[in-house]
Amino acid sequence: MSIQFSREEIDQMPQRYRATFINSLGGFKSVVLIGTKDKNGQENLSIVSSLFHIGANPPLCGLIFRPDSVDRHTLDNLLETGWYSINHIHPGIIKKAHQTSARYPKEVSEFDEVGLTPEYPEGFDVPMVKESAVKWVMKFREKHDLEINGTHMVLGEIIQVVVPTDCIKEDGFVDIVSTETTTCSGLDSYHTVKPGTRLTYAKPDTWPEEIKS
Amino acid sequence: MSIQFSREEIDQMPQRYRATFINSLGGFKSVVLIGTKDKNGQENLSIVSSLFHIGANPPLCGLIFRPDSVDRHTLDNLLETGWYSINHIHPGIIKKAHQTSARYPKEVSEFDEVGLTPEYPEGFDVPMVKESAVKWVMKFREKHDLEINGTHMVLGEIIQVVVPTDCIKEDGFVDIVSTETTTCSGLDSYHTVKPGTRLTYAKPDTWPEEIKS
């Protein structure tokens, strides 16, 4: 049995109910920790579930920041310095990662508050999360203010990547099931993922086959 | 053991290797089928793994379209009519969903070619996927051309939603584990997800607790 919701019914939902409903509609999301530092050296760490792929050549990804969220320190810092890090989450750090979304004052480091360890890759003055298995350094490229609802889209370039050696397959595929990379549903539901099915490149007139690894 | 890749090393990867590597870095992605129709009534269906949440009030989401991809028919159609549908994928239709990425000519309906059923919600002239459990009608709002790499970002409003009645929780959370909603890693790896951990709203000075449902 299915139920339909018209736009009028969605608009009449209580605010928190609607936020929870709409956020969980959109499928499983890429949830990551963003590490930054301001020009005075104050570190910041925040959880974001809006990472999306833009392109591989050059390697680019995007993030959405809400207008008035705790993420604002992250946005200010990455605009100020031009640098940020993106760090995968796994079950061992889910609670700590979620806790970075609490509204700490700017002079507090979420690394210290939640108990995660800042780690500086050689040659870069941007903190990564030591406890993350898959992580990379980003250089800020563009900010687009989306007038439709006041959110900010940030685009950046992938500059340096760290991944566990044994999770890279022959064709470049990074096996993020083996790193227990966590996905997110809605605002607060964290999940690991079952082993997947890889399918061959699709062509008209044939069916895709499973890629055995 | 971890391995580092500098930007120079990424740029020197063979093109397909790099595309596979960078696409799988970004974590588990929301993968959906986009249903459209052109002004002559020709239906189109395509798989996209770039859905992202923009806001809940108004309910908005975004998609990224590559410059020269098979998705182009989808982009043309939704710009032409102003309407599209977004449909979740589950294991029973993974191969069919993946097959919509083959480069079929425009006069061919991917619904027919892959064996999925177009379904028209009352009052809307846009095809949904009958086999999808969670789906909604979108109205096009904005296209942003991202000069950084020639991709197009499309923003739209959620107008009408269909979800299975028993997967909506008391607080509006939609349980998309129970619908076996599939997530995607990289370009071609499809996964279902394990039951998750929901955490309470984070506040400084307390730790989040598990929400029992």
Boltz contact constraints between the chains, C-beta under 6 A:
constraints:
  - contact:
      token1: [A, 1]
      token2: [B, 165]
      max_distance: 6.0
  - contact:
      token1: [A, 2]
      token2: [B, 162]
      max_distance: 6.0
  - contact:
      token1: [A, 2]
      token2: [B, 164]
      max_distance: 6.0
  - contact:
      token1: [A, 3]
      token2: [B, 165]
      max_distance: 6.0
  - contact:
      token1: [A, 4]
      token2: [B, 162]
      max_distance: 6.0
  - contact:
      token1: [A, 5]
      token2: [B, 161]
      max_distance: 6.0
  - contact:
      token1: [A, 6]
      token2: [B, 160]
      max_distance: 6.0
  - contact:
      token1: [A, 7]
      token2: [B, 159]
      max_distance: 6.0
  - contact:
      token1: [A, 10]
      token2: [B, 59]
      max_distance: 6.0
  - contact:
      token1: [A, 17]
      token2: [B, 172]
      max_distance: 6.0
  - contact:
      token1: [A, 18]
      token2: [B, 56]
      max_distance: 6.0
  - contact:
      token1: [A, 19]
      token2: [B, 56]
      max_distance: 6.0
  - contact:
      token1: [A, 20]
      token2: [B, 171]
      max_distance: 6.0
  - contact:
      token1: [A, 20]
      token2: [B, 172]
      max_distance: 6.0
  - contact:
      token1: [A, 20]
      token2: [B, 173]
      max_distance: 6.0
  - contact:
      token1: [A, 21]
      token2: [B, 172]
      max_distance: 6.0
  - contact:
      token1: [A, 22]
      token2: [B, 56]
      max_distance: 6.0
  - contact:
      token1: [A, 22]
      token2: [B, 59]
      max_distance: 6.0
  - contact:
      token1: [A, 23]
      token2: [B, 53]
      max_distance: 6.0
  - contact:
      token1: [A, 24]
      token2: [B, 173]
      max_distance: 6.0
  - contact:
      token1: [A, 24]
      token2: [B, 174]
      max_distance: 6.0
  - contact:
      token1: [A, 25]
      token2: [B, 174]
      max_distance: 6.0
  - contact:
      token1: [A, 26]
      token2: [B, 30]
      max_distance: 6.0
  - contact:
      token1: [A, 26]
      token2: [B, 51]
      max_distance: 6.0
  - contact:
      token1: [A, 26]
      token2: [B, 53]
      max_distance: 6.0
  - contact:
      token1: [A, 26]
      token2: [B, 61]
      max_distance: 6.0
  - contact:
      token1: [A, 27]
      token2: [B, 30]
      max_distance: 6.0
  - contact:
      token1: [A, 27]
      token2: [B, 181]
      max_distance: 6.0
  - contact:
      token1: [A, 28]
      token2: [B, 28]
      max_distance: 6.0
  - contact:
      token1: [A, 28]
      token2: [B, 30]
      max_distance: 6.0
  - contact:
      token1: [A, 28]
      token2: [B, 183]
      max_distance: 6.0
  - contact:
      token1: [A, 28]
      token2: [B, 193]
      max_distance: 6.0
  - contact:
      token1: [A, 29]
      token2: [B, 30]
      max_distance: 6.0
  - contact:
      token1: [A, 30]
      token2: [B, 26]
      max_distance: 6.0
  - contact:
      token1: [A, 30]
      token2: [B, 27]
      max_distance: 6.0
  - contact:
      token1: [A, 30]
      token2: [B, 28]
      max_distance: 6.0
  - contact:
      token1: [A, 30]
      token2: [B, 29]
      max_distance: 6.0
  - contact:
      token1: [A, 50]
      token2: [B, 52]
      max_distance: 6.0
  - contact:
      token1: [A, 51]
      token2: [B, 26]
      max_distance: 6.0
  - contact:
      token1: [A, 52]
      token2: [B, 50]
      max_distance: 6.0
  - contact:
      token1: [A, 52]
      token2: [B, 52]
      max_distance: 6.0
  - contact:
      token1: [A, 53]
      token2: [B, 23]
      max_distance: 6.0
  - contact:
      token1: [A, 53]
      token2: [B, 26]
      max_distance: 6.0
  - contact:
      token1: [A, 54]
      token2: [B, 151]
      max_distance: 6.0
  - contact:
      token1: [A, 55]
      token2: [B, 149]
      max_distance: 6.0
  - contact:
      token1: [A, 56]
      token2: [B, 18]
      max_distance: 6.0
  - contact:
      token1: [A, 56]
      token2: [B, 19]
      max_distance: 6.0
  - contact:
      token1: [A, 56]
      token2: [B, 22]
      max_distance: 6.0
  - contact:
      token1: [A, 59]
      token2: [B, 10]
      max_distance: 6.0
  - contact:
      token1: [A, 59]
      token2: [B, 22]
      max_distance: 6.0
  - contact:
      token1: [A, 61]
      token2: [B, 26]
      max_distance: 6.0
  - contact:
      token1: [A, 95]
      token2: [B, 208]
      max_distance: 6.0
  - contact:
      token1: [A, 98]
      token2: [B, 199]
      max_distance: 6.0
  - contact:
      token1: [A, 98]
      token2: [B, 202]
      max_distance: 6.0
  - contact:
      token1: [A, 98]
      token2: [B, 208]
      max_distance: 6.0
  - contact:
      token1: [A, 99]
      token2: [B, 202]
      max_distance: 6.0
  - contact:
      token1: [A, 101]
      token2: [B, 202]
      max_distance: 6.0
  - contact:
      token1: [A, 102]
      token2: [B, 202]
      max_distance: 6.0
  - contact:
      token1: [A, 102]
      token2: [B, 203]
      max_distance: 6.0
  - contact:
      token1: [A, 102]
      token2: [B, 204]
      max_distance: 6.0
  - contact:
      token1: [A, 104]
      token2: [B, 204]
      max_distance: 6.0
  - contact:
      token1: [A, 142]
      token2: [B, 148]
      max_distance: 6.0
  - contact:
      token1: [A, 148]
      token2: [B, 142]
      max_distance: 6.0
  - contact:
      token1: [A, 148]
      token2: [B, 155]
      max_distance: 6.0
  - contact:
      token1: [A, 149]
      token2: [B, 55]
      max_distance: 6.0
  - contact:
      token1: [A, 151]
      token2: [B, 54]
      max_distance: 6.0
  - contact:
      token1: [A, 155]
      token2: [B, 148]
      max_distance: 6.0
  - contact:
      token1: [A, 159]
      token2: [B, 7]
      max_distance: 6.0
  - contact:
      token1: [A, 160]
      token2: [B, 6]
      max_distance: 6.0
  - contact:
      token1: [A, 161]
      token2: [B, 5]
      max_distance: 6.0
  - contact:
      token1: [A, 162]
      token2: [B, 2]
      max_distance: 6.0
  - contact:
      token1: [A, 162]
      token2: [B, 4]
      max_distance: 6.0
  - contact:
      token1: [A, 164]
      token2: [B, 2]
      max_distance: 6.0
  - contact:
      token1: [A, 165]
      token2: [B, 1]
      max_distance: 6.0
  - contact:
      token1: [A, 165]
      token2: [B, 3]
      max_distance: 6.0
  - contact:
      token1: [A, 171]
      token2: [B, 20]
      max_distance: 6.0
  - contact:
      token1: [A, 172]
      token2: [B, 17]
      max_distance: 6.0
  - contact:
      token1: [A, 172]
      token2: [B, 20]
      max_distance: 6.0
  - contact:
      token1: [A, 172]
      token2: [B, 21]
      max_distance: 6.0
  - contact:
      token1: [A, 173]
      token2: [B, 20]
      max_distance: 6.0
  - contact:
      token1: [A, 173]
      token2: [B, 24]
      max_distance: 6.0
  - contact:
      token1: [A, 173]
      token2: [B, 186]
      max_distance: 6.0
  - contact:
      token1: [A, 174]
      token2: [B, 24]
      max_distance: 6.0
  - contact:
      token1: [A, 174]
      token2: [B, 25]
      max_distance: 6.0
  - contact:
      token1: [A, 176]
      token2: [B, 185]
      max_distance: 6.0
  - contact:
      token1: [A, 181]
      token2: [B, 27]
      max_distance: 6.0
  - contact:
      token1: [A, 183]
      token2: [B, 28]
      max_distance: 6.0
  - contact:
      token1: [A, 183]
      token2: [B, 183]
      max_distance: 6.0
  - contact:
      token1: [A, 185]
      token2: [B, 176]
      max_distance: 6.0
  - contact:
      token1: [A, 186]
      token2: [B, 173]
      max_distance: 6.0
  - contact:
      token1: [A, 188]
      token2: [B, 198]
      max_distance: 6.0
  - contact:
      token1: [A, 188]
      token2: [B, 199]
      max_distance: 6.0
  - contact:
      token1: [A, 189]
      token2: [B, 196]
      max_distance: 6.0
  - contact:
      token1: [A, 189]
      token2: [B, 198]
      max_distance: 6.0
  - contact:
      token1: [A, 190]
      token2: [B, 196]
      max_distance: 6.0
  - contact:
      token1: [A, 190]
      token2: [B, 197]
      max_distance: 6.0
  - contact:
      token1: [A, 191]
      token2: [B, 193]
      max_distance: 6.0
  - contact:
      token1: [A, 191]
      token2: [B, 194]
      max_distance: 6.0
  - contact:
      token1: [A, 191]
      token2: [B, 196]
      max_distance: 6.0
  - contact:
      token1: [A, 192]
      token2: [B, 194]
      max_distance: 6.0
  - contact:
      token1: [A, 193]
      token2: [B, 28]
      max_distance: 6.0
  - contact:
      token1: [A, 193]
      token2: [B, 191]
      max_distance: 6.0
  - contact:
      token1: [A, 193]
      token2: [B, 193]
      max_distance: 6.0
  - contact:
      token1: [A, 194]
      token2: [B, 191]
      max_distance: 6.0
  - contact:
      token1: [A, 194]
      token2: [B, 192]
      max_distance: 6.0
  - contact:
      token1: [A, 196]
      token2: [B, 189]
      max_distance: 6.0
  - contact:
      token1: [A, 196]
      token2: [B, 190]
      max_distance: 6.0
  - contact:
      token1: [A, 196]
      token2: [B, 191]
      max_distance: 6.0
  - contact:
      token1: [A, 197]
      token2: [B, 190]
      max_distance: 6.0
  - contact:
      token1: [A, 198]
      token2: [B, 188]
      max_distance: 6.0
  - contact:
      token1: [A, 198]
      token2: [B, 189]
      max_distance: 6.0
  - contact:
      token1: [A, 199]
      token2: [B, 98]
      max_distance: 6.0
  - contact:
      token1: [A, 199]
      token2: [B, 188]
      max_distance: 6.0
  - contact:
      token1: [A, 202]
      token2: [B, 98]
      max_distance: 6.0
  - contact:
      token1: [A, 202]
      token2: [B, 99]
      max_distance: 6.0
  - contact:
      token1: [A, 202]
      token2: [B, 101]
      max_distance: 6.0
  - contact:
      token1: [A, 202]
      token2: [B, 102]
      max_distance: 6.0
  - contact:
      token1: [A, 203]
      token2: [B, 102]
      max_distance: 6.0
  - contact:
      token1: [A, 204]
      token2: [B, 102]
      max_distance: 6.0
  - contact:
      token1: [A, 204]
      token2: [B, 104]
      max_distance: 6.0
  - contact:
      token1: [A, 208]
      token2: [B, 95]
      max_distance: 6.0
  - contact:
      token1: [A, 208]
      token2: [B, 98]
      max_distance: 6.0
  - contact:
      token1: [A, 208]
      token2: [B, 99]
      max_distance: 6.0
